[in-house]
Amino acid sequence: MTTAGPEPGAGSWPDEILKQELANPRLALAVLQLYLNSYKWIHHRLHQITFLDETTVRQCFTVDLTVSTHAPTLQAHRIGTARLLPIDLLHKQNLVNFDIKDQENRSLSYFTRSQLGIMTTTMLVEYAGGFLDEPLPHDIRRYFSELVFSDAKDTEDKRDVWRAAVREGPKALEYLETKEEFNLILKLLTDNFVLLIPIKAEPGTRLKVTYCLDLPLGDYIQDPRTKWKRWCEQLGWRETSIDFPLRAAADTENYNFEVEDPPGVDLYQAAIVEYPAVTSPARGGQARPKRILHDWQLGGVARLNLHARGVQRSSVAVAHVDIEDSREEFWLRAFIITAFVLGVLLLLGAWRLPRMLVEEQVSGANEVAATLLLFLAGVIATVLMTSDPRGLLRRLLSRLRQLATLTAALPIAAVGVLLYASHSWPLLRLAWSVLGLTALLAAVVAFLSYRLPKAPQKPPSINRR
């Protein structure tokens, strides 16, 4: 993360002085307290999803807030006093094309990840010390620091180190491990980092802040549990599910989620679902609370807009988005027709051509058949080349496009059999029959891709709020 813009912030300070200020326990606890009560001063969040291509999705957030009277202040070097606002938690990952602006489209400053790591470590140390009512051992402080500064893929390994320290450490740490509130904060602050911005504004000022970033789409596409379902998705027989975590859904009065359909792809349906935390044990394991459906919309429109309110902080909120290939794609219809015609011609040829080859008046029948088959191969290849597998569509129909490529090779194979095995009628008939049935099967598969899946008529059968 870097800093930019006219607002006072990290760029206004010598780095060492700034780090000393961010390590101030009083300041760190004030920021944490403000974040935990963000639903009181953040009124609305708009979360917008735009699919850029087959690998990237752009997420933009617009936060409507009122500067809180409890926002801690930081005396910026040579500029003045800035109020610190923790407006969101961002998952630990590289921020690509990150941009943050105010309602007047001016760039805002924000703190670097290393600067935030110092403050976050102080938050955890002070928060844990409040539970224990005693200073934490130096080793535990070091574990917290390692957790905060670890990469996302190493965080769970660092948590194992923490759990081992709890088992081997003093009894006070075992008590700390049993506190649900502490474990919730520990997970939040070690899986994510706080998007903390300095604002030069008086308490009570109404502001809008917008920030955007590009993220890998593969991190959100749900992998089907079986190979059969994966094949059905890649053939276009069933919808593809994408889950977007709504980490800030509990930190605002009203959470609004919008998603636009990408080119060549239709929105199938979307829902915001809350997964309550497991809090009570049950026979044979822990109880699994029922999911809560906040909002649901059926696709068929260019944009879906969902709302959520009253999400509990201990819950996990997710926007489930199902997409499918657009049935308006010309290449799919052309492929169905061409594959069907090819299959019929090959089967007719398998039945009729051997007889025609011995008749003198049609001795050129094999040349005619070869020409026709090569023409069909060219048609299928042209359909594939002129199709528009833009962005996500290429990913959704990967298996279907491979099938189309295979079908384009069938007439070429038929020509080869005709030219080199025309003297063997049984072999010619068998080969053309197999190739014809394969082409018809490809047409049937493509037709099912054109007709499936069927749109749902009612929301998922889970609890509604």
Long-range contacts (C-beta under 8 A, 24 or more apart in sequence): 1-95, 1-98, 1-110, 1-111, 1-112, 1-113, 1-116, 2-112, 3-109, 3-110, 3-111, 3-112, 4-107, 4-108, 4-109, 5-100, 5-106, 5-107, 5-108, 5-109, 6-106, 6-107, 7-82, 7-106, 7-108, 7-109, 7-197, 7-198, 7-199, 7-200, 8-76, 8-79, 8-80, 8-82, 8-109, 8-198, 8-200, 9-76, 9-82, 9-108, 9-109, 9-110, 9-111, 9-197, 9-198, 10-109, 10-110, 10-111, 10-112, 10-115, 10-198, 11-109, 12-76, 12-77, 12-78, 12-79, 12-109, 13-76, 13-77, 14-77, 15-115, 17-77, 18-115, 19-115, 19-118, 21-74, 22-111, 22-115, 22-116, 22-118, 22-119, 22-122, 23-118, 23-119, 23-122, 24-122, 25-122, 25-125, 25-126, 26-72, 27-72, 27-74, 27-84, 27-119, 28-119, 28-120, 28-122, 28-123, 28-126, 29-123, 29-126, 29-127, 30-70, 30-72, 31-72, 31-84, 31-86, 31-119, 31-123, 31-194, 31-196, 32-86, 32-123, 32-127, 32-185, 33-70, 34-68, 34-70, 34-71, 34-72, 34-84, 34-85, 34-86, 35-86, 35-194, 35-251, 36-313, 37-68, 37-70, 38-86, 38-87, 38-248, 38-251, 38-252, 39-250, 39-251, 39-252, 39-253, 40-68, 41-65, 41-66, 41-67, 41-68, 42-87, 42-251, 42-252, 42-253, 43-252, 43-253, 43-254, 44-252, 44-253, 44-254, 44-255, 44-256, 45-248, 45-249, 45-251, 45-252, 45-254, 45-255, 45-256, 46-256, 46-258, 47-244, 47-246, 47-255, 47-256, 47-257, 47-258, 47-319, 48-258, 48-259, 48-260, 49-244, 49-257, 49-258, 49-259, 49-260, 49-321, 50-260, 51-217, 51-260, 51-261, 51-262, 51-265, 51-391, 51-392, 52-214, 52-391, 53-390, 53-391, 53-392, 54-217, 54-391, 54-392, 54-393, 54-394, 54-395, 55-216, 55-217, 55-218, 56-214, 56-215, 56-216, 56-217, 57-214, 57-215, 57-216, 57-217, 57-220, 58-97, 58-212, 58-213, 58-214, 58-215, 59-212, 59-213, 59-214, 59-215, 59-244, 60-210, 60-211, 60-212, 61-88, 61-210, 61-211, 61-212, 61-248, 62-208, 62-209, 62-210, 63-87, 63-88, 63-208, 63-209, 63-210, 63-252, 64-206, 64-207, 64-208, 65-206, 65-207, 65-208, 65-209, 66-204, 66-205, 66-206, 66-207, 67-199, 67-201, 67-202, 67-203, 67-204, 67-205, 67-207, 68-203, 69-203, 69-204, 71-199, 71-203, 74-198, 76-198, 79-200, 80-200, 81-200, 82-198, 82-199, 82-200, 83-198, 83-199, 83-200, 83-201, 83-203, 84-196, 84-197, 84-198, 84-199, 85-196, 85-197, 85-198, 85-199, 86-194, 86-195, 86-196, 87-195, 87-196, 87-197, 87-209, 88-194, 88-195, 88-211, 88-247, 88-248, 88-251, 89-188, 89-192, 89-193, 89-194, 89-195, 89-247, 89-248, 90-192, 90-193, 90-194, 90-195, 90-213, 91-152, 91-191, 91-192, 91-245, 91-247, 92-151, 92-152, 92-155, 92-191, 92-192, 92-193, 93-152, 93-215, 95-213, 96-213, 96-214, 96-215, 97-212, 97-213, 97-214, 98-211, 98-212, 98-213, 99-211, 99-212, 99-213, 100-195, 100-197, 100-209, 100-210, 100-211, 101-209, 101-210, 101-211, 102-207, 102-208, 102-209, 102-210, 103-207, 103-208, 103-209, 103-210, 108-197, 108-199, 108-209, 109-197, 109-198, 110-195, 110-196, 110-197, 111-196, 111-197, 111-198, 113-193, 114-149, 116-193, 116-194, 116-196, 117-145, 117-148, 117-149, 117-193, 119-194, 119-196, 120-148, 120-189, 120-193, 120-194, 121-145, 121-148, 121-149, 123-185, 123-189, 124-148, 124-185, 124-186, 124-189, 127-182, 127-185, 128-176, 128-182, 131-175, 131-176, 131-179, 131-182, 132-172, 132-175, 132-176, 134-172, 137-169, 137-170, 139-165, 139-169, 140-165, 140-169, 140-173, 147-186, 147-190, 148-189, 148-190, 150-190, 152-191, 155-190, 155-191, 158-190, 159-190, 180-279, 180-314, 184-277, 184-313, 184-314, 192-247, 217-242, 217-392, 220-244, 231-399, 233-396, 234-396, 234-397, 234-398, 234-399, 234-400, 235-397, 235-399, 235-400, 235-403, 235-445, 235-448, 235-449, 236-324, 236-325, 236-396, 236-397, 236-400, 236-449, 236-450, 236-452, 237-448, 237-449, 237-452, 237-453, 238-452, 238-453, 239-268, 239-269, 239-322, 239-323, 239-324, 239-453, 240-322, 240-323, 240-324, 240-396, 241-320, 241-321, 241-322, 242-320, 242-321, 242-322, 242-323, 243-318, 243-319, 243-320, 243-321, 244-318, 244-319, 244-321, 245-316, 245-317, 245-318, 245-319, 246-272, 246-308, 246-311, 246-317, 246-318, 246-319, 247-317, 249-274, 249-308, 249-311, 249-317, 250-311, 250-312, 250-313, 250-315, 250-317, 251-313, 253-309, 254-307, 254-308, 254-309, 255-307, 255-308, 255-309, 255-311, 255-317, 256-305, 256-306, 256-307, 257-305, 257-306, 257-307, 257-308, 257-319, 258-303, 258-304, 258-305, 258-306, 259-303, 259-304, 259-319, 259-321, 260-302, 260-303, 261-299, 261-302, 261-303, 261-323, 262-323, 262-390, 262-391, 262-392, 262-393, 263-388, 263-390, 263-391, 263-393, 264-325, 264-326, 264-329, 264-388, 264-389, 264-390, 264-391, 264-392, 264-393, 265-323, 265-324, 265-325, 265-326, 265-391, 265-392, 265-393, 265-396, 266-299, 266-300, 266-323, 266-324, 266-325, 266-326, 266-327, 267-299, 267-300, 267-301, 267-302, 267-303, 267-304, 267-321, 267-322, 267-323, 268-299, 268-322, 268-323, 268-324, 268-453, 268-455, 269-296, 269-297, 269-298, 269-299, 269-321, 269-322, 269-455, 269-456, 270-296, 270-297, 270-299, 270-304, 270-306, 270-319, 270-320, 270-321, 270-322, 271-295, 271-296, 271-297, 271-306, 271-319, 271-320, 271-459, 271-460, 272-296, 272-306, 272-307, 272-308, 272-317, 272-318, 272-319, 272-320, 273-317, 273-318, 273-320, 273-460, 273-462, 274-308, 274-311, 274-312, 274-315, 274-316, 274-317, 274-465, 275-315, 275-316, 275-317, 275-318, 276-312, 276-314, 276-315, 277-312, 277-314, 277-315, 277-316, 279-314, 290-462, 290-463, 291-462, 291-463, 292-462, 292-463, 292-464, 292-465, 293-459, 293-460, 293-462, 293-463, 293-464, 293-465, 294-464, 294-465, 296-459, 296-460, 298-455, 298-456, 298-457, 299-324, 299-455, 300-455, 310-465, 323-392, 323-396, 324-396, 324-453, 325-393, 325-396, 325-397, 325-449, 326-393, 327-450, 329-387, 329-388, 329-393, 330-387, 331-383, 331-384, 331-386, 331-387, 331-388, 332-400, 332-446, 332-449, 332-450, 333-450, 334-383, 335-380, 335-383, 335-384, 335-404, 335-407, 335-446, 336-443, 336-446, 336-447, 336-450, 338-376, 338-379, 338-380, 338-383, 338-407, 339-380, 339-404, 339-407, 339-439, 339-440, 339-442, 339-443, 339-446, 340-439, 340-440, 340-443, 341-376, 342-373, 342-376, 342-380, 342-407, 342-410, 342-411, 342-436, 342-439, 343-436, 343-437, 343-438, 343-439, 343-440, 343-441, 343-442, 343-443, 344-436, 344-440, 345-372, 345-373, 345-376, 345-436, 346-373, 346-410, 346-411, 346-414, 346-432, 346-433, 346-435, 346-436, 346-439, 347-432, 347-433, 347-436, 347-437, 347-440, 349-414, 349-432, 349-436, 350-428, 350-429, 350-430, 350-431, 350-432, 350-433, 350-436, 351-429, 353-418, 353-428, 353-432, 354-425, 354-428, 354-429, 357-422, 357-425, 366-418, 366-419, 366-422, 369-418, 370-415, 370-418, 370-419, 373-411, 373-412, 373-414, 373-415, 373-418, 374-411, 374-412, 374-415, 376-411, 377-408, 377-409, 377-410, 377-411, 377-412, 380-404, 380-407, 380-408, 380-411, 381-408, 384-408, 397-449, 400-445, 400-446, 400-449, 403-442, 403-445, 403-446, 404-442, 404-446, 406-442, 407-438, 407-439, 407-442, 410-435, 410-438, 410-439
